[in-house]
Amino acid sequence: MGYTQVALKDKITEMYPEIEINGISVSLDFSTEKNAYIIDFKKSGAELKTHLDKKDADECMDGIKCVYLGMQVAEFIKNFEELRKGH
């Protein structure tokens, strides 16, 4: 399946609107060594790096939500909120 990294990033933020709602920036790069996209979520100095296997990225582009990625996004938001509150 052919798509650009920009298209994948746009699809991820479309499928997980909480990313934009919470003001989280997203960047990604493809690692040929891991055959996966390395995704970097950032907000106010907090950062989470995770990976999305090529197969999962292909499914994402087909509109299938990746449960693992959704859990990572939710965990980042939770951790960021705890940091913000001083916990």
Jmol script that loads the backbone (N, CA, C; Angstrom):
load data "model"
ATOM      1  N   MET A   1       0.852  -1.178   0.000  1.00  0.00           N
ATOM      2  CA  MET A   1       0.000   0.000   0.000  1.00  0.00           C
ATOM      3  C   MET A   1       0.890   1.230   0.000  1.00  0.00           C
ATOM      4  N   GLY A   2       0.613   2.175  -0.877  1.00  0.00           N
ATOM      5  CA  GLY A   2       1.405   3.380  -0.950  1.00  0.00           C
ATOM      6  C   GLY A   2       0.696   4.574  -0.328  1.00  0.00           C
ATOM      7  N   TYR A   3       1.365   5.234   0.582  1.00  0.00           N
ATOM      8  CA  TYR A   3       0.862   6.456   1.201  1.00  0.00           C
ATOM      9  C   TYR A   3       2.059   7.204   1.775  1.00  0.00           C
ATOM     10  N   THR A   4       1.869   8.478   2.019  1.00  0.00           N
ATOM     11  CA  THR A   4       2.955   9.285   2.551  1.00  0.00           C
ATOM     12  C   THR A   4       2.894   9.300   4.077  1.00  0.00           C
ATOM     13  N   GLN A   5       3.998   9.709   4.676  1.00  0.00           N
ATOM     14  CA  GLN A   5       4.015   9.857   6.130  1.00  0.00           C
ATOM     15  C   GLN A   5       3.025  10.928   6.570  1.00  0.00           C
ATOM     16  N   VAL A   6       2.883  11.974   5.772  1.00  0.00           N
ATOM     17  CA  VAL A   6       1.925  13.041   6.093  1.00  0.00           C
ATOM     18  C   VAL A   6       0.504  12.481   6.093  1.00  0.00           C
ATOM     19  N   ALA A   7       0.188  11.645   5.103  1.00  0.00           N
ATOM     20  CA  ALA A   7      -1.143  11.041   5.035  1.00  0.00           C
ATOM     21  C   ALA A   7      -1.398  10.150   6.245  1.00  0.00           C
ATOM     22  N   LEU A   8      -0.373   9.389   6.673  1.00  0.00           N
ATOM     23  CA  LEU A   8      -0.526   8.532   7.844  1.00  0.00           C
ATOM     24  C   LEU A   8      -0.724   9.375   9.101  1.00  0.00           C
ATOM     25  N   LYS A   9       0.059  10.418   9.241  1.00  0.00           N
ATOM     26  CA  LYS A   9      -0.090  11.316  10.406  1.00  0.00           C
ATOM     27  C   LYS A   9      -1.494  11.911  10.427  1.00  0.00           C
ATOM     28  N   ASP A  10      -1.966  12.371   9.282  1.00  0.00           N
ATOM     29  CA  ASP A  10      -3.318  12.936   9.201  1.00  0.00           C
ATOM     30  C   ASP A  10      -4.370  11.897   9.566  1.00  0.00           C
ATOM     31  N   LYS A  11      -4.182  10.666   9.129  1.00  0.00           N
ATOM     32  CA  LYS A  11      -5.138   9.599   9.426  1.00  0.00           C
ATOM     33  C   LYS A  11      -5.147   9.283  10.917  1.00  0.00           C
ATOM     34  N   ILE A  12      -3.974   9.256  11.533  1.00  0.00           N
ATOM     35  CA  ILE A  12      -3.876   8.995  12.976  1.00  0.00           C
ATOM     36  C   ILE A  12      -4.602  10.085  13.761  1.00  0.00           C
ATOM     37  N   THR A  13      -4.376  11.343  13.403  1.00  0.00           N
ATOM     38  CA  THR A  13      -5.033  12.428  14.143  1.00  0.00           C
ATOM     39  C   THR A  13      -6.533  12.458  13.856  1.00  0.00           C
ATOM     40  N   GLU A  14      -6.939  11.980  12.703  1.00  0.00           N
ATOM     41  CA  GLU A  14      -8.367  11.878  12.389  1.00  0.00           C
ATOM     42  C   GLU A  14      -9.013  10.757  13.224  1.00  0.00           C
ATOM     43  N   MET A  15      -8.330   9.624  13.330  1.00  0.00           N
ATOM     44  CA  MET A  15      -8.884   8.477  14.051  1.00  0.00           C
ATOM     45  C   MET A  15      -8.854   8.668  15.566  1.00  0.00           C
ATOM     46  N   TYR A  16      -7.912   9.469  16.035  1.00  0.00           N
ATOM     47  CA  TYR A  16      -7.761   9.727  17.470  1.00  0.00           C
ATOM     48  C   TYR A  16      -7.842  11.239  17.712  1.00  0.00           C
ATOM     49  N   PRO A  17      -9.058  11.801  17.663  1.00  0.00           N
ATOM     50  CA  PRO A  17      -9.209  13.258  17.793  1.00  0.00           C
ATOM     51  C   PRO A  17      -8.716  13.800  19.131  1.00  0.00           C
ATOM     52  N   GLU A  18      -8.584  12.949  20.137  1.00  0.00           N
ATOM     53  CA  GLU A  18      -8.082  13.407  21.428  1.00  0.00           C
ATOM     54  C   GLU A  18      -6.659  13.935  21.334  1.00  0.00           C
ATOM     55  N   ILE A  19      -5.929  13.553  20.291  1.00  0.00           N
ATOM     56  CA  ILE A  19      -4.576  14.079  20.083  1.00  0.00           C
ATOM     57  C   ILE A  19      -4.645  15.592  19.890  1.00  0.00           C
ATOM     58  N   GLU A  20      -5.459  16.030  18.945  1.00  0.00           N
ATOM     59  CA  GLU A  20      -5.568  17.473  18.689  1.00  0.00           C
ATOM     60  C   GLU A  20      -6.319  18.186  19.799  1.00  0.00           C
ATOM     61  N   ILE A  21      -7.357  17.550  20.344  1.00  0.00           N
ATOM     62  CA  ILE A  21      -8.136  18.157  21.423  1.00  0.00           C
ATOM     63  C   ILE A  21      -7.230  18.514  22.600  1.00  0.00           C
ATOM     64  N   ASN A  22      -6.237  17.666  22.871  1.00  0.00           N
ATOM     65  CA  ASN A  22      -5.324  17.883  23.986  1.00  0.00           C
ATOM     66  C   ASN A  22      -4.050  18.633  23.596  1.00  0.00           C
ATOM     67  N   GLY A  23      -3.988  19.126  22.360  1.00  0.00           N
ATOM     68  CA  GLY A  23      -2.851  19.938  21.927  1.00  0.00           C
ATOM     69  C   GLY A  23      -1.539  19.180  21.847  1.00  0.00           C
ATOM     70  N   ILE A  24      -1.610  17.913  21.477  1.00  0.00           N
ATOM     71  CA  ILE A  24      -0.414  17.081  21.376  1.00  0.00           C
ATOM     72  C   ILE A  24       0.115  17.147  19.946  1.00  0.00           C
ATOM     73  N   SER A  25       1.410  17.373  19.815  1.00  0.00           N
ATOM     74  CA  SER A  25       2.005  17.364  18.477  1.00  0.00           C
ATOM     75  C   SER A  25       2.481  15.953  18.154  1.00  0.00           C
ATOM     76  N   VAL A  26       2.419  15.635  16.875  1.00  0.00           N
ATOM     77  CA  VAL A  26       2.771  14.291  16.411  1.00  0.00           C
ATOM     78  C   VAL A  26       3.777  14.406  15.269  1.00  0.00           C
ATOM     79  N   SER A  27       4.821  13.601  15.356  1.00  0.00           N
ATOM     80  CA  SER A  27       5.732  13.471  14.221  1.00  0.00           C
ATOM     81  C   SER A  27       6.036  11.985  14.068  1.00  0.00           C
ATOM     82  N   LEU A  28       6.390  11.596  12.867  1.00  0.00           N
ATOM     83  CA  LEU A  28       6.719  10.187  12.654  1.00  0.00           C
ATOM     84  C   LEU A  28       7.748  10.030  11.561  1.00  0.00           C
ATOM     85  N   ASP A  29       8.481   8.947  11.687  1.00  0.00           N
ATOM     86  CA  ASP A  29       9.499   8.560  10.713  1.00  0.00           C
ATOM     87  C   ASP A  29       9.429   7.052  10.544  1.00  0.00           C
ATOM     88  N   PHE A  30       9.769   6.591   9.350  1.00  0.00           N
ATOM     89  CA  PHE A  30       9.769   5.156   9.107  1.00  0.00           C
ATOM     90  C   PHE A  30      11.145   4.578   9.383  1.00  0.00           C
ATOM     91  N   SER A  31      11.189   3.503  10.144  1.00  0.00           N
ATOM     92  CA  SER A  31      12.429   2.786  10.421  1.00  0.00           C
ATOM     93  C   SER A  31      12.446   1.519   9.571  1.00  0.00           C
ATOM     94  N   THR A  32      13.337   1.485   8.581  1.00  0.00           N
ATOM     95  CA  THR A  32      13.437   0.280   7.751  1.00  0.00           C
ATOM     96  C   THR A  32      13.958  -0.885   8.578  1.00  0.00           C
ATOM     97  N   GLU A  33      14.802  -0.590   9.561  1.00  0.00           N
ATOM     98  CA  GLU A  33      15.357  -1.629  10.428  1.00  0.00           C
ATOM     99  C   GLU A  33      14.253  -2.360  11.193  1.00  0.00           C
ATOM    100  N   LYS A  34      13.263  -1.598  11.682  1.00  0.00           N
ATOM    101  CA  LYS A  34      12.175  -2.191  12.469  1.00  0.00           C
ATOM    102  C   LYS A  34      10.926  -2.479  11.637  1.00  0.00           C
ATOM    103  N   ASN A  35      10.928  -2.008  10.372  1.00  0.00           N
ATOM    104  CA  ASN A  35       9.749  -2.106   9.504  1.00  0.00           C
ATOM    105  C   ASN A  35       8.522  -1.545  10.222  1.00  0.00           C
ATOM    106  N   ALA A  36       8.744  -0.373  10.833  1.00  0.00           N
ATOM    107  CA  ALA A  36       7.692   0.268  11.618  1.00  0.00           C
ATOM    108  C   ALA A  36       7.876   1.780  11.582  1.00  0.00           C
ATOM    109  N   TYR A  37       6.793   2.475  11.835  1.00  0.00           N
ATOM    110  CA  TYR A  37       6.849   3.924  11.984  1.00  0.00           C
ATOM    111  C   TYR A  37       7.132   4.236  13.446  1.00  0.00           C
ATOM    112  N   ILE A  38       8.086   5.108  13.689  1.00  0.00           N
ATOM    113  CA  ILE A  38       8.375   5.588  15.036  1.00  0.00           C
ATOM    114  C   ILE A  38       7.580   6.878  15.196  1.00  0.00           C
ATOM    115  N   ILE A  39       6.665   6.872  16.148  1.00  0.00           N
ATOM    116  CA  ILE A  39       5.774   8.009  16.354  1.00  0.00           C
ATOM    117  C   ILE A  39       6.194   8.734  17.621  1.00  0.00           C
ATOM    118  N   ASP A  40       6.292  10.041  17.522  1.00  0.00           N
ATOM    119  CA  ASP A  40       6.731  10.881  18.631  1.00  0.00           C
ATOM    120  C   ASP A  40       5.594  11.833  18.983  1.00  0.00           C
ATOM    121  N   PHE A  41       5.030  11.671  20.182  1.00  0.00           N
ATOM    122  CA  PHE A  41       3.995  12.564  20.692  1.00  0.00           C
ATOM    123  C   PHE A  41       4.659  13.517  21.674  1.00  0.00           C
ATOM    124  N   LYS A  42       4.355  14.824  21.566  1.00  0.00           N
ATOM    125  CA  LYS A  42       4.943  15.814  22.468  1.00  0.00           C
ATOM    126  C   LYS A  42       3.896  16.827  22.902  1.00  0.00           C
ATOM    127  N   LYS A  43       4.059  17.241  24.161  1.00  0.00           N
ATOM    128  CA  LYS A  43       3.242  18.332  24.685  1.00  0.00           C
ATOM    129  C   LYS A  43       3.959  18.925  25.890  1.00  0.00           C
ATOM    130  N   SER A  44       4.225  20.208  25.840  1.00  0.00           N
ATOM    131  CA  SER A  44       4.801  20.962  26.963  1.00  0.00           C
ATOM    132  C   SER A  44       5.991  20.262  27.609  1.00  0.00           C
ATOM    133  N   GLY A  45       6.920  19.796  26.814  1.00  0.00           N
ATOM    134  CA  GLY A  45       8.118  19.166  27.340  1.00  0.00           C
ATOM    135  C   GLY A  45       7.976  17.679  27.628  1.00  0.00           C
ATOM    136  N   ALA A  46       6.758  17.185  27.708  1.00  0.00           N
ATOM    137  CA  ALA A  46       6.540  15.745  27.899  1.00  0.00           C
ATOM    138  C   ALA A  46       6.593  15.076  26.532  1.00  0.00           C
ATOM    139  N   GLU A  47       7.111  13.853  26.503  1.00  0.00           N
ATOM    140  CA  GLU A  47       7.276  13.165  25.219  1.00  0.00           C
ATOM    141  C   GLU A  47       7.032  11.678  25.380  1.00  0.00           C
ATOM    142  N   LEU A  48       6.420  11.095  24.375  1.00  0.00           N
ATOM    143  CA  LEU A  48       6.227   9.650  24.315  1.00  0.00           C
ATOM    144  C   LEU A  48       6.586   9.195  22.915  1.00  0.00           C
ATOM    145  N   LYS A  49       7.488   8.236  22.845  1.00  0.00           N
ATOM    146  CA  LYS A  49       7.826   7.617  21.560  1.00  0.00           C
ATOM    147  C   LYS A  49       7.238   6.223  21.563  1.00  0.00           C
ATOM    148  N   THR A  50       6.627   5.859  20.460  1.00  0.00           N
ATOM    149  CA  THR A  50       6.086   4.519  20.302  1.00  0.00           C
ATOM    150  C   THR A  50       6.282   4.112  18.861  1.00  0.00           C
ATOM    151  N   HIS A  51       5.951   2.885  18.551  1.00  0.00           N
ATOM    152  CA  HIS A  51       6.097   2.444  17.163  1.00  0.00           C
ATOM    153  C   HIS A  51       4.776   1.857  16.678  1.00  0.00           C
ATOM    154  N   LEU A  52       4.617   1.914  15.385  1.00  0.00           N
ATOM    155  CA  LEU A  52       3.445   1.368  14.713  1.00  0.00           C
ATOM    156  C   LEU A  52       3.962   0.493  13.581  1.00  0.00           C
ATOM    157  N   ASP A  53       3.777  -0.815  13.731  1.00  0.00           N
ATOM    158  CA  ASP A  53       4.239  -1.735  12.690  1.00  0.00           C
ATOM    159  C   ASP A  53       3.648  -1.363  11.345  1.00  0.00           C
ATOM    160  N   LYS A  54       4.383  -1.656  10.289  1.00  0.00           N
ATOM    161  CA  LYS A  54       3.936  -1.343   8.924  1.00  0.00           C
ATOM    162  C   LYS A  54       2.561  -1.944   8.658  1.00  0.00           C
ATOM    163  N   LYS A  55       2.335  -3.181   9.083  1.00  0.00           N
ATOM    164  CA  LYS A  55       1.041  -3.835   8.884  1.00  0.00           C
ATOM    165  C   LYS A  55      -0.077  -3.041   9.570  1.00  0.00           C
ATOM    166  N   ASP A  56       0.174  -2.592  10.812  1.00  0.00           N
ATOM    167  CA  ASP A  56      -0.821  -1.807  11.537  1.00  0.00           C
ATOM    168  C   ASP A  56      -1.043  -0.444  10.874  1.00  0.00           C
ATOM    169  N   ALA A  57       0.030   0.138  10.351  1.00  0.00           N
ATOM    170  CA  ALA A  57      -0.100   1.416   9.647  1.00  0.00           C
ATOM    171  C   ALA A  57      -0.952   1.250   8.393  1.00  0.00           C
ATOM    172  N   ASP A  58      -0.736   0.149   7.680  1.00  0.00           N
ATOM    173  CA  ASP A  58      -1.547  -0.132   6.488  1.00  0.00           C
ATOM    174  C   ASP A  58      -3.021  -0.253   6.864  1.00  0.00           C
ATOM    175  N   GLU A  59      -3.299  -0.964   7.965  1.00  0.00           N
ATOM    176  CA  GLU A  59      -4.686  -1.119   8.414  1.00  0.00           C
ATOM    177  C   GLU A  59      -5.263   0.220   8.852  1.00  0.00           C
ATOM    178  N   CYS A  60      -4.450   1.022   9.494  1.00  0.00           N
ATOM    179  CA  CYS A  60      -4.881   2.368   9.907  1.00  0.00           C
ATOM    180  C   CYS A  60      -5.330   3.167   8.679  1.00  0.00           C
ATOM    181  N   MET A  61      -4.552   3.082   7.619  1.00  0.00           N
ATOM    182  CA  MET A  61      -4.893   3.815   6.397  1.00  0.00           C
ATOM    183  C   MET A  61      -6.177   3.271   5.771  1.00  0.00           C
ATOM    184  N   ASP A  62      -6.511   2.011   6.081  1.00  0.00           N
ATOM    185  CA  ASP A  62      -7.766   1.419   5.606  1.00  0.00           C
ATOM    186  C   ASP A  62      -8.924   1.724   6.552  1.00  0.00           C
ATOM    187  N   GLY A  63      -8.663   2.514   7.602  1.00  0.00           N
ATOM    188  CA  GLY A  63      -9.724   2.917   8.527  1.00  0.00           C
ATOM    189  C   GLY A  63      -9.919   1.990   9.710  1.00  0.00           C
ATOM    190  N   ILE A  64      -8.976   1.056   9.925  1.00  0.00           N
ATOM    191  CA  ILE A  64      -9.074   0.132  11.058  1.00  0.00           C
ATOM    192  C   ILE A  64      -8.255   0.707  12.208  1.00  0.00           C
ATOM    193  N   LYS A  65      -8.917   0.971  13.326  1.00  0.00           N
ATOM    194  CA  LYS A  65      -8.212   1.543  14.470  1.00  0.00           C
ATOM    195  C   LYS A  65      -7.230   0.542  15.050  1.00  0.00           C
ATOM    196  N   CYS A  66      -6.077   1.048  15.416  1.00  0.00           N
ATOM    197  CA  CYS A  66      -5.050   0.240  16.057  1.00  0.00           C
ATOM    198  C   CYS A  66      -5.228   0.380  17.564  1.00  0.00           C
ATOM    199  N   VAL A  67      -5.650  -0.684  18.209  1.00  0.00           N
ATOM    200  CA  VAL A  67      -5.924  -0.645  19.641  1.00  0.00           C
ATOM    201  C   VAL A  67      -4.670  -0.265  20.424  1.00  0.00           C
ATOM    202  N   TYR A  68      -3.533  -0.833  20.049  1.00  0.00           N
ATOM    203  CA  TYR A  68      -2.277  -0.542  20.745  1.00  0.00           C
ATOM    204  C   TYR A  68      -1.966   0.960  20.690  1.00  0.00           C
ATOM    205  N   LEU A  69      -2.089   1.554  19.522  1.00  0.00           N
ATOM    206  CA  LEU A  69      -1.792   2.979  19.385  1.00  0.00           C
ATOM    207  C   LEU A  69      -2.781   3.808  20.196  1.00  0.00           C
ATOM    208  N   GLY A  70      -4.046   3.438  20.170  1.00  0.00           N
ATOM    209  CA  GLY A  70      -5.049   4.153  20.957  1.00  0.00           C
ATOM    210  C   GLY A  70      -4.739   4.109  22.443  1.00  0.00           C
ATOM    211  N   MET A  71      -4.251   2.956  22.915  1.00  0.00           N
ATOM    212  CA  MET A  71      -3.877   2.836  24.328  1.00  0.00           C
ATOM    213  C   MET A  71      -2.671   3.722  24.640  1.00  0.00           C
ATOM    214  N   GLN A  72      -1.727   3.806  23.719  1.00  0.00           N
ATOM    215  CA  GLN A  72      -0.561   4.665  23.922  1.00  0.00           C
ATOM    216  C   GLN A  72      -0.966   6.138  24.007  1.00  0.00           C
ATOM    217  N   VAL A  73      -1.872   6.554  23.132  1.00  0.00           N
ATOM    218  CA  VAL A  73      -2.358   7.937  23.147  1.00  0.00           C
ATOM    219  C   VAL A  73      -3.047   8.218  24.480  1.00  0.00           C
ATOM    220  N   ALA A  74      -3.928   7.330  24.912  1.00  0.00           N
ATOM    221  CA  ALA A  74      -4.653   7.515  26.171  1.00  0.00           C
ATOM    222  C   ALA A  74      -3.684   7.577  27.351  1.00  0.00           C
ATOM    223  N   GLU A  75      -2.670   6.721  27.353  1.00  0.00           N
ATOM    224  CA  GLU A  75      -1.684   6.708  28.432  1.00  0.00           C
ATOM    225  C   GLU A  75      -0.888   8.009  28.463  1.00  0.00           C
ATOM    226  N   PHE A  76      -0.503   8.521  27.295  1.00  0.00           N
ATOM    227  CA  PHE A  76       0.235   9.770  27.234  1.00  0.00           C
ATOM    228  C   PHE A  76      -0.609  10.905  27.802  1.00  0.00           C
ATOM    229  N   ILE A  77      -1.868  10.971  27.401  1.00  0.00           N
ATOM    230  CA  ILE A  77      -2.756  12.034  27.897  1.00  0.00           C
ATOM    231  C   ILE A  77      -2.892  11.928  29.414  1.00  0.00           C
ATOM    232  N   LYS A  78      -3.091  10.716  29.927  1.00  0.00           N
ATOM    233  CA  LYS A  78      -3.225  10.502  31.374  1.00  0.00           C
ATOM    234  C   LYS A  78      -1.949  10.938  32.094  1.00  0.00           C
ATOM    235  N   ASN A  79      -0.803  10.497  31.598  1.00  0.00           N
ATOM    236  CA  ASN A  79       0.470  10.854  32.236  1.00  0.00           C
ATOM    237  C   ASN A  79       0.727  12.346  32.173  1.00  0.00           C
ATOM    238  N   PHE A  80       0.410  12.977  31.058  1.00  0.00           N
ATOM    239  CA  PHE A  80       0.609  14.412  30.936  1.00  0.00           C
ATOM    240  C   PHE A  80      -0.262  15.152  31.943  1.00  0.00           C
ATOM    241  N   GLU A  81      -1.510  14.748  32.096  1.00  0.00           N
ATOM    242  CA  GLU A  81      -2.410  15.391  33.049  1.00  0.00           C
ATOM    243  C   GLU A  81      -1.889  15.235  34.476  1.00  0.00           C
ATOM    244  N   GLU A  82      -1.352  14.072  34.809  1.00  0.00           N
ATOM    245  CA  GLU A  82      -0.787  13.868  36.142  1.00  0.00           C
ATOM    246  C   GLU A  82       0.428  14.759  36.379  1.00  0.00           C
ATOM    247  N   LEU A  83       1.272  14.900  35.360  1.00  0.00           N
ATOM    248  CA  LEU A  83       2.421  15.808  35.464  1.00  0.00           C
ATOM    249  C   LEU A  83       1.953  17.242  35.652  1.00  0.00           C
ATOM    250  N   ARG A  84       0.945  17.615  34.897  1.00  0.00           N
ATOM    251  CA  ARG A  84       0.435  18.982  34.962  1.00  0.00           C
ATOM    252  C   ARG A  84      -0.118  19.294  36.344  1.00  0.00           C
ATOM    253  N   LYS A  85      -0.746  18.293  36.960  1.00  0.00           N
ATOM    254  CA  LYS A  85      -1.330  18.481  38.288  1.00  0.00           C
ATOM    255  C   LYS A  85      -0.305  18.323  39.397  1.00  0.00           C
ATOM    256  N   GLY A  86       0.911  17.919  39.042  1.00  0.00           N
ATOM    257  CA  GLY A  86       1.976  17.812  40.028  1.00  0.00           C
ATOM    258  C   GLY A  86       2.016  16.481  40.756  1.00  0.00           C
ATOM    259  N   HIS A  87       1.449  15.455  40.189  1.00  0.00           N
ATOM    260  CA  HIS A  87       1.480  14.123  40.828  1.00  0.00           C
ATOM    261  C   HIS A  87       2.695  13.345  40.403  1.00  0.00           C
TER     262      HIS A  87
END
end "model"
wireframe off; spacefill off
backbone 0.3
color backbone group
